[in-house]
Amino acid sequence: MKKILLILLIITLTFPLFGQVRDTVYVTTPIFEVMYSQKFQQPLQLTYHVECPTGRTSRSGMDFYKNDTIITSDDEDYVNNEWDKGHLAPAAAFNCDRETLKLTFTYLNCALQHEGLNRFPWKELEEFERNLAKIFPDVCVVIDVVFDETCKTLRTGATIPLGFKKTIQFDNKSFYFYFPNKNLLGTDWSYFMISN
């Protein structure tokens, strides 16, 4: 009887309400913590501390990998469209060595991010974070991925975020930013600073 109850408890925790997969899962890795939506196949919130502001390890040969137990986006969501595989915990902040760098290449750390955001103001703000980490011993970053009822779901299953809120904390200070998920080429990252 105890064995049957234990099996039912495990099934209920994994597949609540008669086989439905839990929407939100919480995962802690050696370099970040993430709250992940299996429904959207996108992160909802991710927290990391910049570890390697001056690292130079090559990302050559690395690509994103899936977690066998969590429903995430995958390569198909990023084919022939304007959506980049946007690192939330940036590879450049964890390129101390190949092992640490590889930890950033999980789909749990990947969002559908417009290429005009990911490659320009988002990337430039990540560089600012690394510059802060050269001066201050702890730079903590929290990213909230924003969704609403207008968000489009790709035919492949993943939902495109509306935008990204980023909080950078260091030396008892906090900076807040909000980036809409669209082409922001030519717009300086400082334009997206907001009050809390």
Phi, psi and chi 1 to 4 in degrees:
 res  aa     phi    psi   chi1   chi2   chi3   chi4
   1 MET       -  -44.0 -175.8   66.3  173.9      -
   2 LYS   -61.2  -38.8  -73.7 -177.3 -180.0  178.7
   3 LYS   -64.0  -42.1 -171.1  173.1 -175.8  179.4
   4 ILE   -64.1  -43.2  -68.6  171.6      -      -
   5 LEU   -62.6  -40.1  -71.2  174.4      -      -
   6 LEU   -63.3  -44.1  179.2   60.1      -      -
   7 ILE   -62.1  -42.9  -69.5  169.1      -      -
   8 LEU   -63.1  -38.6  -73.1  174.9      -      -
   9 LEU   -63.5  -45.2  176.4   62.9      -      -
  10 ILE   -62.7  -43.8  -68.3  169.2      -      -
  11 ILE   -62.5  -42.3  -69.8  170.4      -      -
  12 THR   -64.7  -40.7  -56.7      -      -      -
  13 LEU   -68.9  -34.6  -69.3  173.3      -      -
  14 THR   -85.8  -40.5  -52.4      -      -      -
  15 PHE  -130.2   74.9  -57.3  100.6      -      -
  16 PRO   -66.3  157.1   22.2  -29.4      -      -
  17 LEU    55.2   57.7  -59.7  177.3      -      -
  18 PHE    59.5   57.2  -52.2  103.1      -      -
  19 GLY    95.6   -6.0      -      -      -      -
  20 GLN   -74.0  140.0  -67.8  178.6   -6.2      -
  21 VAL   -77.0  139.7  175.1      -      -      -
  22 ARG   -56.5  136.3  -70.8  177.7  -62.6  154.6
  23 ASP   -69.7  -55.1  172.9   28.4      -      -
  24 THR  -105.0  129.3  -55.5      -      -      -
  25 VAL  -122.4  150.8  -66.6      -      -      -
  26 TYR  -114.5  126.8  -61.6   84.3      -      -
  27 VAL  -130.5  133.1  179.6      -      -      -
  28 THR  -112.9  123.9  -61.2      -      -      -
  29 THR  -112.1  174.3   77.0      -      -      -
  30 PRO   -63.2  -17.7  -26.0   35.5      -      -
  31 ILE  -122.8  -13.3   62.0  169.5      -      -
  32 PHE  -155.0  162.9   64.3   80.9      -      -
  33 GLU  -118.0  138.0  -64.9  177.2    1.2      -
  34 VAL  -136.7  140.6   62.1      -      -      -
  35 MET  -103.7  118.0  177.6  172.5   44.9      -
  36 TYR  -119.1  135.8 -163.4   91.3      -      -
  37 SER   -97.6  114.9  169.8      -      -      -
  38 GLN   -72.3  -25.6  -64.1 -171.8  102.3      -
  39 LYS   -66.5  -48.7  174.7 -175.2  172.9 -174.4
  40 PHE   -83.1  -16.5  -66.7  147.7      -      -
  41 GLN    56.4   43.5  -62.9  178.4   20.9      -
  42 GLN  -150.7  152.7  -64.0  -74.4  -77.5      -
  43 PRO   -65.9  149.9  -14.6   27.2      -      -
  44 LEU  -102.4  -37.4  -62.1  176.0      -      -
  45 GLN  -153.1  141.5 -175.0 -179.7   73.5      -
  46 LEU  -142.1  137.9 -170.9  138.9      -      -
  47 THR  -125.4  135.8  -57.1      -      -      -
  48 TYR  -148.7  163.9   64.9   91.2      -      -
  49 HIS  -118.4  131.6  -62.7 -101.3      -      -
  50 VAL   -63.4  122.6  177.7      -      -      -
  51 GLU  -104.2  -34.7  -74.7 -170.2   12.2      -
  52 CYS  -131.7   71.6  -52.1      -      -      -
  53 PRO   -65.6  -18.2   23.7  -32.4      -      -
  54 THR  -120.1   14.4   59.5      -      -      -
  55 GLY   -65.1  154.9      -      -      -      -
  56 ARG  -136.1   21.2  -61.6 -157.1 -178.0  -78.4
  57 THR   -66.4  136.1  -58.7      -      -      -
  58 SER   -75.1  141.5  170.0      -      -      -
  59 ARG   -94.3    8.7   60.0  168.0   52.0 -177.4
  60 SER   -52.3  130.7  173.3      -      -      -
  61 GLY    82.7   -2.2      -      -      -      -
  62 MET   -92.8  143.0  -68.1 -167.9 -174.2      -
  63 ASP  -144.0  164.8 -157.3   -2.3      -      -
  64 PHE   -68.9  146.0  -77.2   87.0      -      -
  65 TYR  -128.4  153.8   54.8   89.4      -      -
  66 LYS   -92.3  160.0  -66.2 -177.2   69.7  168.6
  67 ASN   -98.3  126.9 -178.0  -57.5      -      -
  68 ASP   -63.5  -22.1  -68.2  -21.5      -      -
  69 THR  -105.8   -1.1   61.4      -      -      -
  70 ILE  -128.0  135.4  -60.4  171.3      -      -
  71 ILE   -80.3  113.7  -60.3  167.4      -      -
  72 THR  -125.1  175.5   64.2      -      -      -
  73 SER   -66.2  172.2   62.4      -      -      -
  74 ASP  -152.2 -175.3   57.5   34.2      -      -
  75 ASP   -52.8  -37.8  -75.6  -14.5      -      -
  76 GLU   -60.2  -29.2  -68.5 -178.8   19.0      -
  77 ASP   -69.5  -14.5  -63.5  -52.1      -      -
  78 TYR  -115.1   12.9  -60.0   88.8      -      -
  79 VAL   -90.6  131.5  174.7      -      -      -
  80 ASN    53.6   45.3  -62.0  -36.1      -      -
  81 ASN  -149.4 -179.2   58.8   36.8      -      -
  82 GLU   -88.5    8.2   68.0  -91.0   33.8      -
  83 TRP   -94.5  122.3  -53.1  110.1      -      -
  84 ASP   -85.8  157.6  -83.8   -6.2      -      -
  85 LYS   -80.5   85.8  -64.8  175.2 -174.9  174.3
  86 GLY   -79.6  112.8      -      -      -      -
  87 HIS   -60.2  135.3  -81.8   86.0      -      -
  88 LEU   -89.3  -53.9  -65.0 -172.8      -      -
  89 ALA   -83.6  108.2      -      -      -      -
  90 PRO   -69.5  141.6   20.6  -26.8      -      -
  91 ALA   -55.8  -40.1      -      -      -      -
  92 ALA   -65.5  -18.9      -      -      -      -
  93 ALA   -88.1   -4.5      -      -      -      -
  94 PHE  -135.1   28.7  -64.6   94.5      -      -
  95 ASN   -95.4   41.2   60.9   -2.3      -      -
  96 CYS   -67.4  -39.9  -25.5      -      -      -
  97 ASP  -156.8  168.5   54.0   62.3      -      -
  98 ARG   -62.0  -39.5  -66.9  -81.5  -66.2  177.3
  99 GLU   -63.7  -46.3 -177.4  179.7  -35.6      -
 100 THR   -68.0  -43.3  -54.3      -      -      -
 101 LEU   -58.7  -43.2 -177.7   60.3      -      -
 102 LYS   -59.9  -30.4 -178.9   70.6  175.6  167.8
 103 LEU   -63.6  -20.3  -66.9  172.5      -      -
 104 THR   -81.2  -12.5   69.9      -      -      -
 105 PHE   -94.2   30.2  -80.7   86.5      -      -
 106 THR   -93.7  146.4  168.5      -      -      -
 107 TYR   -64.9  -14.8  -83.4  106.2      -      -
 108 LEU   -66.4  -19.3  -67.3  172.3      -      -
 109 ASN  -109.5   20.1 -178.2   39.5      -      -
 110 CYS  -125.3  134.2  179.5      -      -      -
 111 ALA  -127.9  150.8      -      -      -      -
 112 LEU   -69.8  103.7  -74.4  156.4      -      -
 113 GLN  -124.0  128.9 -158.7  168.1   55.6      -
 114 HIS   -56.0  135.9 -165.2  -74.7      -      -
 115 GLU   -58.8  -31.4   61.2 -169.0   13.5      -
 116 GLY   -74.0  -14.5      -      -      -      -
 117 LEU   -93.0  -53.6  166.2   59.6      -      -
 118 ASN   -59.1  -40.7 -177.2   48.0      -      -
 119 ARG   -88.5   -6.2  -59.2  175.9 -166.7 -177.2
 120 PHE  -126.0  -96.9  -60.8  101.1      -      -
 121 PRO   -63.8  -34.3   15.8  -25.2      -      -
 122 TRP   -64.0  -46.5 -170.4  -96.5      -      -
 123 LYS   -62.8  -39.6  179.9 -179.4  177.2 -178.8
 124 GLU   -68.0  -36.3  -67.5  157.4    6.2      -
 125 LEU   -68.4  -35.2 -178.1   53.8      -      -
 126 GLU   -62.3  -36.0  -70.1  172.6  -19.9      -
 127 GLU   -65.4  -39.7 -176.3  177.6   -9.9      -
 128 PHE   -59.2  -42.6  174.1   71.6      -      -
 129 GLU   -58.6  -44.7  -64.5  165.6   21.2      -
 130 ARG   -65.9  -36.8  -67.6 -168.2  -56.3  -81.8
 131 ASN   -64.7  -39.0  -72.9  -25.5      -      -
 132 LEU   -61.1  -41.2  -74.0  173.0      -      -
 133 ALA   -69.6  -15.2      -      -      -      -
 134 LYS   -76.0  -19.5  -66.8  172.8 -173.6  174.3
 135 ILE  -106.4  -42.9  -58.6  166.0      -      -
 136 PHE  -106.9  140.6  -59.4  100.6      -      -
 137 PRO   -69.6  -24.1   21.5  -29.9      -      -
 138 ASP  -136.8  114.7 -176.5   36.0      -      -
 139 VAL  -116.8  111.9  176.4      -      -      -
 140 CYS  -105.8  135.8  176.5      -      -      -
 141 VAL  -125.8  131.1 -178.8      -      -      -
 142 VAL  -119.6  126.8 -180.0      -      -      -
 143 ILE  -116.3  124.7  -60.8  168.4      -      -
 144 ASP  -105.0  124.7  -67.8  -68.4      -      -
 145 VAL   -94.2  124.9 -175.0      -      -      -
 146 VAL  -101.0  131.7 -180.0      -      -      -
 147 PHE  -129.8  152.3  -63.3   89.4      -      -
 148 ASP  -147.0 -174.0   71.3    7.3      -      -
 149 GLU   -68.3  -13.6   65.5  -79.0   -7.4      -
 150 THR   -87.3   -7.5   67.4      -      -      -
 151 CYS   -66.0  137.0  -69.6      -      -      -
 152 LYS   -89.1  139.3  178.5 -178.0  173.1 -174.4
 153 THR  -102.6  128.3  -61.0      -      -      -
 154 LEU   -67.6  155.8  -61.0  174.2      -      -
 155 ARG   -60.9  -21.3   61.9  170.1 -177.1   75.4
 156 THR   -82.5   -8.6   50.2      -      -      -
 157 GLY   117.1  -24.7      -      -      -      -
 158 ALA   -84.6  147.2      -      -      -      -
 159 THR   -99.1  135.2  -59.5      -      -      -
 160 ILE   -81.2  122.7  -58.2  166.1      -      -
 161 PRO   -63.7  150.0  -21.4   33.2      -      -
 162 LEU   -73.1  -38.1 -178.7   68.5      -      -
 163 GLY  -174.2 -175.0      -      -      -      -
 164 PHE  -137.8  126.5  -58.6   87.4      -      -
 165 LYS  -103.0  129.7 -178.0  179.3  178.0 -175.2
 166 LYS  -123.4  131.7  179.5  177.6  -84.3 -161.1
 167 THR  -116.5  125.2  -55.9      -      -      -
 168 ILE  -111.6  122.8  -57.4  173.4      -      -
 169 GLN  -118.7  131.4  -58.8  166.6  -29.9      -
 170 PHE  -162.4  146.1   64.2   98.2      -      -
 171 ASP    47.3   44.5 -164.5   37.5      -      -
 172 ASN    60.8   23.8  -64.1  -43.7      -      -
 173 LYS  -120.9  155.9  -60.7  177.4 -177.3   68.0
 174 SER  -136.6  133.8  -64.6      -      -      -
 175 PHE  -114.6  139.9  -69.7  164.8      -      -
 176 TYR  -122.0  141.0  -54.8   95.2      -      -
 177 PHE  -138.5  149.9  -59.2   85.4      -      -
 178 TYR  -133.2  125.3  178.4   77.5      -      -
 179 PHE  -117.0  119.9  -66.7   87.9      -      -
 180 PRO   -68.4  149.0   22.5  -29.0      -      -
 181 ASN   -87.5   75.6 -164.3   12.1      -      -
 182 LYS  -150.5 -179.2   62.5 -177.7 -174.9  179.2
 183 ASN   -68.8  112.9 -171.7   -3.9      -      -
 184 LEU  -118.0   21.4  -60.6  175.2      -      -
 185 LEU   -52.8  130.0  170.9   63.6      -      -
 186 GLY    90.1   -1.0      -      -      -      -
 187 THR  -106.4  127.0  -50.4      -      -      -
 188 ASP   -67.7  142.6 -171.8  -88.7      -      -
 189 TRP   -58.9  -30.3   59.6  -94.4      -      -
 190 SER   -65.5  -21.8   61.2      -      -      -
 191 TYR   -61.9  -24.5  176.3   80.6      -      -
 192 PHE   -95.4    7.9  -59.1   98.0      -      -
 193 MET   -70.7  137.4 -172.6  179.2  -71.8      -
 194 ILE  -130.7  165.7   58.6  172.1      -      -
 195 SER   -86.3  153.8   56.5      -      -      -
 196 ASN   -62.1      - -172.7   14.0      -      -
